[in-house]
Amino acid sequence: MDSVGRLDQVLRLISRQMAERASRLDAGAAAPSRASATPPSRRLALGALKERVRGRLRGLDPSDPRRQQKARRVFLESVLSWQFGDELLLDRGFEEMIAGVQEALQAHPRLEQRLTQLLYDLAR
């Protein structure tokens, strides 16, 4: 599977996770502010997102023992801000959102493995 196919799979999981969180928040009490999805016409192209992630990954110190965790964080921040707008990065619930997506990835070892490979390919 090529890197765009892996990226697409990860994007679908993130979108599913976000939809589940949004429906739980809608059903619950007052929720922290949520950014709405950025209209596709105003988003960067998928190729531009890929280049943005690639640039940020290449900026990570290769000798950093936490490099893999930082790479995942860079990827998730980039994809979520691409999907929902940069304002999401300032949302009070952003850390919880990242944690939820990371949990969802851990629940799917095969997908997590594909993300690891995608991050490796992008950083080259």
PyRosetta script that sets phi, psi and omega in degrees:
from pyrosetta import init, pose_from_sequence

init()
pose = pose_from_sequence("MDSVGRLDQVLRLISRQMAERASRLDAGAAAPSRASATPPSRRLALGALKERVRGRLRGLDPSDPRRQQKARRVFLESVLSWQFGDELLLDRGFEEMIAGVQEALQAHPRLEQRLTQLLYDLAR")
pose.set_psi(1, 133.9)
pose.set_omega(1, -178.7)
pose.set_phi(2, -77.8)
pose.set_psi(2, 170.4)
pose.set_omega(2, -175.1)
pose.set_phi(3, -66.1)
pose.set_psi(3, -31.2)
pose.set_omega(3, 178.0)
pose.set_phi(4, -68.2)
pose.set_psi(4, -38.8)
pose.set_omega(4, 176.7)
pose.set_phi(5, -63.8)
pose.set_psi(5, -41.1)
pose.set_omega(5, 177.7)
pose.set_phi(6, -66.8)
pose.set_psi(6, -41.7)
pose.set_omega(6, 178.4)
pose.set_phi(7, -61.1)
pose.set_psi(7, -42.5)
pose.set_omega(7, 179.8)
pose.set_phi(8, -61.9)
pose.set_psi(8, -42.0)
pose.set_omega(8, 178.2)
pose.set_phi(9, -61.8)
pose.set_psi(9, -45.2)
pose.set_omega(9, -179.7)
pose.set_phi(10, -65.4)
pose.set_psi(10, -40.6)
pose.set_omega(10, 177.7)
pose.set_phi(11, -61.0)
pose.set_psi(11, -40.8)
pose.set_omega(11, 178.1)
pose.set_phi(12, -63.1)
pose.set_psi(12, -42.2)
pose.set_omega(12, 178.5)
pose.set_phi(13, -63.7)
pose.set_psi(13, -43.4)
pose.set_omega(13, 179.5)
pose.set_phi(14, -62.6)
pose.set_psi(14, -43.6)
pose.set_omega(14, 179.1)
pose.set_phi(15, -62.0)
pose.set_psi(15, -42.5)
pose.set_omega(15, 178.5)
pose.set_phi(16, -62.1)
pose.set_psi(16, -45.2)
pose.set_omega(16, 179.8)
pose.set_phi(17, -61.8)
pose.set_psi(17, -43.3)
pose.set_omega(17, 179.4)
pose.set_phi(18, -63.6)
pose.set_psi(18, -41.4)
pose.set_omega(18, 179.5)
pose.set_phi(19, -63.9)
pose.set_psi(19, -40.8)
pose.set_omega(19, 177.6)
pose.set_phi(20, -63.2)
pose.set_psi(20, -44.3)
pose.set_omega(20, 179.0)
pose.set_phi(21, -63.7)
pose.set_psi(21, -41.5)
pose.set_omega(21, 180.0)
pose.set_phi(22, -64.0)
pose.set_psi(22, -40.7)
pose.set_omega(22, -179.9)
pose.set_phi(23, -69.2)
pose.set_psi(23, -35.0)
pose.set_omega(23, 176.1)
pose.set_phi(24, -66.4)
pose.set_psi(24, -40.8)
pose.set_omega(24, 178.9)
pose.set_phi(25, -66.0)
pose.set_psi(25, -39.9)
pose.set_omega(25, 178.3)
pose.set_phi(26, -63.1)
pose.set_psi(26, -34.7)
pose.set_omega(26, -179.1)
pose.set_phi(27, -79.2)
pose.set_psi(27, -20.0)
pose.set_omega(27, -176.4)
pose.set_phi(28, -92.2)
pose.set_psi(28, -163.8)
pose.set_omega(28, 179.9)
pose.set_phi(29, -74.3)
pose.set_psi(29, -167.5)
pose.set_omega(29, -178.4)
pose.set_phi(30, -52.6)
pose.set_psi(30, 127.9)
pose.set_omega(30, -175.5)
pose.set_phi(31, -102.7)
pose.set_psi(31, 153.6)
pose.set_omega(31, 172.5)
pose.set_phi(32, -63.5)
pose.set_psi(32, 160.1)
pose.set_omega(32, -177.7)
pose.set_phi(33, -61.2)
pose.set_psi(33, 144.0)
pose.set_omega(33, 179.4)
pose.set_phi(34, -124.8)
pose.set_psi(34, 138.6)
pose.set_omega(34, 176.0)
pose.set_phi(35, -81.4)
pose.set_psi(35, 141.9)
pose.set_omega(35, 175.5)
pose.set_phi(36, -85.8)
pose.set_psi(36, 160.1)
pose.set_omega(36, -178.2)
pose.set_phi(37, -61.1)
pose.set_psi(37, 140.2)
pose.set_omega(37, 175.6)
pose.set_phi(38, -72.0)
pose.set_psi(38, 130.2)
pose.set_omega(38, 179.2)
pose.set_phi(39, -56.5)
pose.set_psi(39, 138.2)
pose.set_omega(39, -178.7)
pose.set_phi(40, -52.7)
pose.set_psi(40, -32.2)
pose.set_omega(40, -178.8)
pose.set_phi(41, -68.0)
pose.set_psi(41, -20.0)
pose.set_omega(41, -178.5)
pose.set_phi(42, -103.9)
pose.set_psi(42, -2.5)
pose.set_omega(42, 179.3)
pose.set_phi(43, -83.0)
pose.set_psi(43, 155.7)
pose.set_omega(43, 169.2)
pose.set_phi(44, -63.2)
pose.set_psi(44, 153.8)
pose.set_omega(44, 172.7)
pose.set_phi(45, -66.5)
pose.set_psi(45, 157.2)
pose.set_omega(45, -179.4)
pose.set_phi(46, -57.3)
pose.set_psi(46, -38.0)
pose.set_omega(46, 178.0)
pose.set_phi(47, -63.1)
pose.set_psi(47, -37.3)
pose.set_omega(47, 178.2)
pose.set_phi(48, -68.8)
pose.set_psi(48, -37.8)
pose.set_omega(48, 175.7)
pose.set_phi(49, -61.8)
pose.set_psi(49, -44.7)
pose.set_omega(49, 179.0)
pose.set_phi(50, -57.6)
pose.set_psi(50, -44.5)
pose.set_omega(50, 179.4)
pose.set_phi(51, -66.6)
pose.set_psi(51, -37.3)
pose.set_omega(51, 177.6)
pose.set_phi(52, -62.3)
pose.set_psi(52, -46.4)
pose.set_omega(52, 178.9)
pose.set_phi(53, -63.5)
pose.set_psi(53, -45.0)
pose.set_omega(53, -179.6)
pose.set_phi(54, -56.7)
pose.set_psi(54, -46.2)
pose.set_omega(54, 179.7)
pose.set_phi(55, -62.0)
pose.set_psi(55, -43.0)
pose.set_omega(55, -179.7)
pose.set_phi(56, -68.4)
pose.set_psi(56, -37.5)
pose.set_omega(56, 179.0)
pose.set_phi(57, -66.1)
pose.set_psi(57, -40.0)
pose.set_omega(57, -179.9)
pose.set_phi(58, -67.7)
pose.set_psi(58, -19.7)
pose.set_omega(58, 177.8)
pose.set_phi(59, -79.7)
pose.set_psi(59, -9.5)
pose.set_omega(59, 179.3)
pose.set_phi(60, -78.1)
pose.set_psi(60, 142.1)
pose.set_omega(60, 179.7)
pose.set_phi(61, -68.9)
pose.set_psi(61, 119.3)
pose.set_omega(61, -178.7)
pose.set_phi(62, -62.4)
pose.set_psi(62, -22.4)
pose.set_omega(62, -178.5)
pose.set_phi(63, -91.5)
pose.set_psi(63, -1.8)
pose.set_omega(63, -179.8)
pose.set_phi(64, -69.7)
pose.set_psi(64, 123.5)
pose.set_omega(64, -179.8)
pose.set_phi(65, -65.3)
pose.set_psi(65, -19.4)
pose.set_omega(65, 179.4)
pose.set_phi(66, -99.3)
pose.set_psi(66, 16.4)
pose.set_omega(66, -176.0)
pose.set_phi(67, -56.7)
pose.set_psi(67, -43.2)
pose.set_omega(67, -178.3)
pose.set_phi(68, -63.2)
pose.set_psi(68, -42.9)
pose.set_omega(68, 178.0)
pose.set_phi(69, -65.3)
pose.set_psi(69, -41.0)
pose.set_omega(69, 179.2)
pose.set_phi(70, -65.4)
pose.set_psi(70, -37.4)
pose.set_omega(70, 178.9)
pose.set_phi(71, -63.7)
pose.set_psi(71, -42.3)
pose.set_omega(71, 177.6)
pose.set_phi(72, -62.7)
pose.set_psi(72, -42.0)
pose.set_omega(72, 179.9)
pose.set_phi(73, -63.4)
pose.set_psi(73, -45.7)
pose.set_omega(73, 177.8)
pose.set_phi(74, -57.1)
pose.set_psi(74, -46.0)
pose.set_omega(74, -179.3)
pose.set_phi(75, -61.7)
pose.set_psi(75, -50.2)
pose.set_omega(75, -177.8)
pose.set_phi(76, -63.4)
pose.set_psi(76, -44.1)
pose.set_omega(76, 177.5)
pose.set_phi(77, -58.6)
pose.set_psi(77, -45.4)
pose.set_omega(77, -177.4)
pose.set_phi(78, -64.2)
pose.set_psi(78, -45.8)
pose.set_omega(78, -177.7)
pose.set_phi(79, -68.5)
pose.set_psi(79, -44.3)
pose.set_omega(79, -179.4)
pose.set_phi(80, -65.0)
pose.set_psi(80, -41.0)
pose.set_omega(80, 178.5)
pose.set_phi(81, -69.9)
pose.set_psi(81, -31.5)
pose.set_omega(81, 175.7)
pose.set_phi(82, -64.8)
pose.set_psi(82, -44.1)
pose.set_omega(82, -176.6)
pose.set_phi(83, -74.2)
pose.set_psi(83, -40.9)
pose.set_omega(83, -169.8)
pose.set_phi(84, -116.5)
pose.set_psi(84, -0.9)
pose.set_omega(84, 179.1)
pose.set_phi(85, 98.6)
pose.set_psi(85, 152.0)
pose.set_omega(85, -177.3)
pose.set_phi(86, -64.1)
pose.set_psi(86, -22.4)
pose.set_omega(86, 179.5)
pose.set_phi(87, -60.6)
pose.set_psi(87, -26.8)
pose.set_omega(87, -179.6)
pose.set_phi(88, -58.1)
pose.set_psi(88, -33.2)
pose.set_omega(88, -179.0)
pose.set_phi(89, -61.8)
pose.set_psi(89, -22.7)
pose.set_omega(89, -179.1)
pose.set_phi(90, -95.6)
pose.set_psi(90, -6.0)
pose.set_omega(90, -177.3)
pose.set_phi(91, -65.7)
pose.set_psi(91, 139.1)
pose.set_omega(91, 179.6)
pose.set_phi(92, -59.4)
pose.set_psi(92, -29.2)
pose.set_omega(92, -178.1)
pose.set_phi(93, -91.9)
pose.set_psi(93, 8.9)
pose.set_omega(93, -174.9)
pose.set_phi(94, -62.7)
pose.set_psi(94, -43.4)
pose.set_omega(94, -179.6)
pose.set_phi(95, -60.7)
pose.set_psi(95, -41.4)
pose.set_omega(95, 178.3)
pose.set_phi(96, -64.8)
pose.set_psi(96, -38.2)
pose.set_omega(96, 178.4)
pose.set_phi(97, -62.0)
pose.set_psi(97, -47.3)
pose.set_omega(97, 178.7)
pose.set_phi(98, -59.8)
pose.set_psi(98, -45.2)
pose.set_omega(98, 179.7)
pose.set_phi(99, -60.7)
pose.set_psi(99, -40.7)
pose.set_omega(99, 179.1)
pose.set_phi(100, -64.8)
pose.set_psi(100, -41.0)
pose.set_omega(100, 178.6)
pose.set_phi(101, -67.3)
pose.set_psi(101, -40.3)
pose.set_omega(101, 178.0)
pose.set_phi(102, -63.2)
pose.set_psi(102, -39.5)
pose.set_omega(102, 175.9)
pose.set_phi(103, -61.9)
pose.set_psi(103, -44.0)
pose.set_omega(103, 179.7)
pose.set_phi(104, -61.5)
pose.set_psi(104, -40.1)
pose.set_omega(104, 177.7)
pose.set_phi(105, -64.5)
pose.set_psi(105, -41.6)
pose.set_omega(105, -180.0)
pose.set_phi(106, -64.9)
pose.set_psi(106, -27.0)
pose.set_omega(106, 178.5)
pose.set_phi(107, -75.4)
pose.set_psi(107, -10.4)
pose.set_omega(107, 179.3)
pose.set_phi(108, -124.7)
pose.set_psi(108, 80.0)
pose.set_omega(108, -174.7)
pose.set_phi(109, -55.1)
pose.set_psi(109, -37.1)
pose.set_omega(109, -179.3)
pose.set_phi(110, -66.0)
pose.set_psi(110, -41.9)
pose.set_omega(110, 178.2)
pose.set_phi(111, -68.1)
pose.set_psi(111, -38.5)
pose.set_omega(111, 177.5)
pose.set_phi(112, -62.5)
pose.set_psi(112, -39.1)
pose.set_omega(112, 177.3)
pose.set_phi(113, -63.9)
pose.set_psi(113, -39.7)
pose.set_omega(113, 178.0)
pose.set_phi(114, -66.0)
pose.set_psi(114, -38.0)
pose.set_omega(114, 177.5)
pose.set_phi(115, -64.0)
pose.set_psi(115, -42.8)
pose.set_omega(115, 177.8)
pose.set_phi(116, -58.1)
pose.set_psi(116, -44.5)
pose.set_omega(116, 179.0)
pose.set_phi(117, -65.9)
pose.set_psi(117, -41.2)
pose.set_omega(117, 178.0)
pose.set_phi(118, -60.3)
pose.set_psi(118, -46.0)
pose.set_omega(118, 178.9)
pose.set_phi(119, -61.9)
pose.set_psi(119, -40.6)
pose.set_omega(119, 177.1)
pose.set_phi(120, -61.8)
pose.set_psi(120, -47.8)
pose.set_omega(120, -179.7)
pose.set_phi(121, -61.8)
pose.set_psi(121, -41.8)
pose.set_omega(121, -178.7)
pose.set_phi(122, -67.5)
pose.set_psi(122, -34.0)
pose.set_omega(122, -176.7)
pose.set_phi(123, -76.6)
pose.set_psi(123, -16.9)
pose.set_omega(123, -179.8)
pose.set_phi(124, -71.5)
pose.dump_pdb("model.pdb")
